[in-house]
Amino acid sequence: MSDPRVAAIPVEENGERLVDVRAGGELRTDGSRADPGGAFAHLRAGVAERLLHAQSLLPDGLRLLIVEGFRPPDLQRRYFEEYAAELRAAHPRWTPEELRAQASRYVSPPEIAPHSAGAAVDLTLVDGDGTELDMGSRVNAGPEESAGACYTLADHIPRRARLHRTTLSGALEAAGLVNYGTEWWHWSYGDRYWALQTSRPTALYGPAGQAPS
């Protein structure tokens, strides 16, 4: 996300509202990243519609599990600063530019964060009993913790986990979402990164307001 080409993409905000993905009951949510206001379960309407389509493409017995969607800008800023502080302690000789670039590989800078636009979602797969499938690492496992298994194309994860990632990717890509390659669980539609990856001249969504109560 530190690539200057991402920040250079202009936004033509389409005004689409944030919707609660829990409302219809079709999409499952995980409460591990829940916030008091329920922002985590909100996404732009167009993203939510595409997730429903992606779920319909999954093999029988599998469903999406939404871990986190909309992230208020203040929370995004806190995540970025906390991770940058961890890297600064581990690499005290890095310049501010190096620190920002490395931190941005895992946590988006607040000003361009897809989550704060309601355009990005962290998710995984579950079976019919709601048990999470083996994806090679946990959701939100950093590159240091996971020894690189968080990267979508990591080649040292179990074969079954690789197959599960392929199943997830196939459904989400068919629904029009794009993946951020350092996080197998992170997918988005309509944000600046999506625009760059799909050669669109503009993004559809900029930073969104707080999710409705």
C-alpha positions as CSV (number, residue, x, y, z in Angstrom):
1,M,0.0,0.0,0.0
2,S,3.0,2.3,0.2
3,D,3.3,2.2,-3.6
4,P,2.8,5.9,-4.7
5,R,0.7,4.7,-7.6
6,V,-2.0,3.7,-5.1
7,A,-2.2,7.1,-3.4
8,A,-2.2,8.8,-6.9
9,I,-5.5,7.2,-7.9
10,P,-8.2,9.8,-7.7
11,V,-11.5,9.0,-5.9
12,E,-14.9,9.7,-7.5
13,E,-17.0,8.9,-4.5
14,N,-20.3,7.3,-5.6
15,G,-22.0,7.9,-2.2
16,E,-23.0,4.3,-1.7
17,R,-24.1,3.7,1.9
18,L,-22.6,1.4,4.4
19,V,-24.8,-1.6,5.2
20,D,-24.7,-4.2,8.0
21,V,-23.8,-7.6,6.5
22,R,-25.6,-9.2,9.5
23,A,-29.0,-7.8,8.5
24,G,-30.1,-10.6,6.1
25,G,-28.5,-13.5,8.0
26,E,-26.9,-14.9,4.8
27,L,-23.3,-13.9,5.8
28,R,-21.7,-15.1,9.0
29,T,-19.6,-12.8,11.1
30,D,-16.9,-13.4,13.6
31,G,-16.9,-11.3,16.8
32,S,-13.2,-11.4,17.5
33,R,-12.7,-7.9,15.9
34,A,-16.1,-6.5,17.0
35,D,-16.3,-3.0,18.3
36,P,-19.1,-1.5,20.5
37,G,-20.7,0.3,17.5
38,G,-20.7,-2.7,15.2
39,A,-18.6,-0.9,12.6
40,F,-16.7,-4.1,11.9
41,A,-19.8,-5.7,10.3
42,H,-20.5,-2.8,7.9
43,L,-19.4,-2.6,4.2
44,R,-20.4,-0.6,1.2
45,A,-23.5,-2.0,-0.4
46,G,-21.7,-3.0,-3.6
47,V,-19.1,-4.9,-1.6
48,A,-21.7,-6.7,0.4
49,E,-23.6,-7.7,-2.7
50,R,-20.4,-9.1,-4.3
51,L,-19.7,-11.2,-1.1
52,L,-23.2,-12.7,-1.4
53,H,-22.4,-13.6,-5.0
54,A,-19.0,-15.0,-4.1
55,Q,-20.6,-17.2,-1.4
56,S,-23.1,-18.6,-3.9
57,L,-20.1,-19.8,-5.9
58,L,-18.5,-21.8,-3.1
59,P,-18.8,-25.6,-3.0
60,D,-21.7,-27.0,-1.1
61,G,-21.2,-26.9,2.7
62,L,-18.8,-23.9,2.7
63,R,-19.5,-20.3,3.7
64,L,-17.7,-17.1,4.1
65,L,-16.9,-15.8,7.6
66,I,-16.6,-12.1,7.8
67,V,-14.0,-11.0,10.4
68,E,-13.7,-7.3,9.8
69,G,-15.1,-4.8,7.3
70,F,-15.4,-1.1,7.9
71,R,-12.7,0.4,10.2
72,P,-13.1,3.9,11.5
73,P,-10.1,6.1,10.5
74,D,-9.0,6.6,14.1
75,L,-8.8,2.9,14.6
76,Q,-6.9,2.4,11.3
77,R,-4.4,5.1,12.4
78,R,-3.9,3.3,15.8
79,Y,-3.3,0.0,14.1
80,F,-0.8,1.6,11.7
81,E,1.1,3.4,14.5
82,E,1.2,0.3,16.7
83,Y,2.7,-1.9,14.0
84,A,5.1,0.8,12.9
85,A,6.3,1.1,16.6
86,E,6.9,-2.7,16.7
87,L,9.0,-2.4,13.5
88,R,10.9,0.6,14.8
89,A,11.8,-1.3,18.0
90,A,13.0,-4.3,15.9
91,H,14.8,-2.2,13.3
92,P,16.1,1.0,15.0
93,R,18.3,1.9,12.0
94,W,15.5,2.1,9.5
95,T,14.8,5.6,8.1
96,P,11.3,7.0,8.5
97,E,10.7,6.3,4.8
98,E,11.8,2.6,5.2
99,L,9.7,2.3,8.3
100,R,6.6,3.6,6.5
101,A,7.1,1.4,3.5
102,Q,7.6,-1.7,5.6
103,A,4.7,-1.0,7.8
104,S,2.5,-0.4,4.8
105,R,3.1,-3.9,3.6
106,Y,0.9,-5.2,6.3
107,V,-1.2,-2.2,7.6
108,S,-2.5,0.4,5.2
109,P,-1.6,4.0,5.8
110,P,-4.7,5.7,7.3
111,E,-5.2,8.1,4.4
112,I,-5.6,5.4,1.8
113,A,-6.9,2.5,3.9
114,P,-9.5,0.4,2.0
115,H,-11.1,-0.6,5.3
116,S,-11.8,3.0,6.2
117,A,-13.6,3.4,2.9
118,G,-15.8,0.4,3.7
119,A,-14.3,-1.2,0.6
120,A,-12.3,-4.0,2.2
121,V,-13.1,-7.1,4.1
122,D,-11.0,-9.6,6.1
123,L,-12.6,-13.0,5.8
124,T,-12.1,-16.8,5.8
125,L,-14.0,-20.0,5.1
126,V,-16.0,-22.1,7.4
127,D,-17.8,-25.5,7.0
128,G,-21.4,-26.2,7.6
129,D,-20.8,-26.4,11.4
130,G,-19.1,-23.0,11.4
131,T,-15.6,-24.4,11.9
132,E,-12.9,-22.5,10.3
133,L,-11.0,-24.3,7.5
134,D,-7.2,-24.5,7.6
135,M,-5.9,-21.6,5.5
136,G,-2.2,-21.9,6.4
137,S,-2.2,-19.2,9.0
138,R,-4.7,-17.4,11.2
139,V,-6.5,-14.3,9.9
140,N,-4.4,-11.2,10.8
141,A,-1.2,-13.1,11.4
142,G,1.7,-10.8,10.6
143,P,4.6,-11.8,8.4
144,E,6.9,-12.1,11.4
145,E,4.5,-14.3,13.4
146,S,3.6,-16.5,10.5
147,A,7.0,-16.8,8.9
148,G,5.5,-15.5,5.7
149,A,2.5,-17.9,5.6
150,C,0.3,-14.8,5.6
151,Y,1.3,-14.1,2.0
152,T,-1.4,-15.3,-0.3
153,L,1.0,-17.3,-2.6
154,A,3.2,-18.6,0.2
155,D,4.6,-21.9,-1.0
156,H,5.4,-23.5,2.4
157,I,1.8,-24.1,3.7
158,P,0.1,-27.5,3.8
159,R,-1.5,-28.7,0.5
160,R,-5.0,-28.7,2.0
161,A,-4.6,-25.0,3.1
162,R,-3.4,-24.1,-0.4
163,L,-6.5,-25.8,-1.8
164,H,-8.7,-23.8,0.6
165,R,-7.1,-20.6,-0.4
166,T,-7.6,-21.4,-4.1
167,T,-11.3,-22.1,-3.4
168,L,-11.7,-18.8,-1.6
169,S,-9.8,-16.8,-4.2
170,G,-11.7,-18.3,-7.1
171,A,-15.1,-17.3,-5.7
172,L,-14.0,-13.8,-4.7
173,E,-12.2,-13.0,-7.9
174,A,-15.3,-14.2,-9.9
175,A,-17.3,-11.7,-7.9
176,G,-15.0,-8.8,-8.8
177,L,-12.9,-8.4,-5.7
178,V,-9.1,-8.2,-5.6
179,N,-6.7,-9.6,-3.0
180,Y,-3.8,-7.8,-1.2
181,G,-1.0,-10.2,-1.7
182,T,0.6,-10.0,1.8
183,E,-2.7,-11.0,3.4
184,W,-4.6,-14.0,2.0
185,W,-7.7,-12.9,4.0
186,H,-7.9,-9.3,2.7
187,W,-10.1,-8.6,-0.3
188,S,-11.5,-5.3,-1.6
189,Y,-13.7,-3.7,-4.3
190,G,-14.0,-0.1,-5.3
191,D,-11.0,1.3,-3.4
192,R,-7.7,2.8,-4.8
193,Y,-5.8,-0.5,-4.6
194,W,-8.7,-2.2,-6.5
195,A,-8.6,0.6,-9.1
196,L,-4.8,0.1,-9.6
197,Q,-5.1,-3.7,-9.8
198,T,-7.9,-3.5,-12.4
199,S,-6.6,-0.6,-14.4
200,R,-9.5,1.6,-13.5
201,P,-8.9,5.4,-13.8
202,T,-10.6,6.2,-10.5
203,A,-11.7,4.6,-7.2
204,L,-15.4,4.4,-6.3
205,Y,-15.1,4.8,-2.6
206,G,-13.1,7.2,-0.4
207,P,-13.0,7.3,3.5
208,A,-16.5,6.6,4.8
209,G,-18.3,8.1,7.7
210,Q,-19.1,6.2,10.9
211,A,-21.3,3.1,10.4
212,P,-24.9,3.7,11.3
213,S,-26.0,2.6,14.8
